[in-house]
């Protein structure tokens, strides 16, 4: 099993636990160049809100899409959009990534923005 398969296996285990809870989830995906966040409905069939470093207005503000500052900006933005969608409580789905660095920064910024998880 390679590194990617191990991460995907961890992600499946987490998503199975979240599905049993029946909670709305905040899914995070991290690449070498960008970070993405989505608020996904409890049924898993709809994206209620999304934010990423790929968005044009956010790219103008940031020097790079692959640092902690970019993750904080995305975390704040996803919290704002979740509130406008009427979501306050979520389950954090880190997609098998370690809770460290950019993933941790996004989670803490989302908490500061008002999301509870």
N, C-alpha and C positions, 0 to 999 in steps of 0.2 A: 504494500500500500504506500503510495507516495504522499507528499505533503498536502496536495489538493484534495485527494480522496479522504484523508484523515479529517481535514477541515469540514468537508461536506458531510461526513458521518456525524461529527459533533453538531453541525447545524441541524441535521435531521432529528437528532435526539432532543435538542432544545425545542424545535418546532412541534414535536409530538407532545412534549410537556405543556407547551403553550396552548395547543389545540384542546387538550383535556381540560384546561382551565376555562376555555371559551373566552379568552381575552383578546382585545384589540392589541396588535403588536406593532412595535417600532422596529423595523428591520433595517439594519445597517449593512452596506456593502462597501468594501475598501479595495481600491486598486492602487497601483504605484503612482498614478497621476491624479486621481480624483477620489472623492468620498460621496456616497449616496445614502439617503435616508428616506424611508417610506412608512407611512402609517397605513396598516392593512387591516381591513375589517375582520371581525372575529371568525366569520365563515371562511375567510381567505379568498374571497372572490372579487373584492374591490379594493382599490387604493384610494384612501380617503384624503391623503395629503402626501406631498413629496417635496424634497429639496435636495439639491446637489451642487457641487462646485462647477458643474457644466453650464449652469444657468448664466446667461450673458451678463446680467447686471451684477451678479456675484463675482464673476471673473474679472470685471473691471476694477472691483474693490481690492481683490486679493493679488498678491504677488505670485503665489503658487497655489494650486489646488490640492497639494499633497503634503500639507504641514498641519500642525496643531491649530494654528490660527484659522485655517480654512475649516477645520472640523468644528471649531467653536462657532463660527459663523453659520454653518449648516445646522448645528444643534439649535441655535437660537431661532433660525428661520423655520425649522420643522415644528418647534414648539408653538410659534405664532400661528402657523397654518393649521395645526391640530386644534388649537383653541377656536379658530374660526369655523372649523368643521364640527365643533361640539365635542371633542375628545379631550378628556383630562387625565384619564388613567390608562396606561398601556403596559404591556409586558415587553421587556427589552430583548430583542433577538439580535445577537451580535454575529450571527451567521457563521459561527465556528471560529471567529477571530478572537485572539486574546483580548481581555479587557485591559488594554494598555495603550498608551500613546494616543493616536487619533481617535480610536473607538471610545476610549475613556473620556477624552475631551468632548466629543460629541454628546455622550450620555450626560455628563455633568452640565453642559450648556443647556441641554434640553430640560434638565431638572430645574435649573435656574430660571428658565423660561416659563415654568409652571407645570410641566408634565410630571405626573406621579408614577413612579415604578420602582 
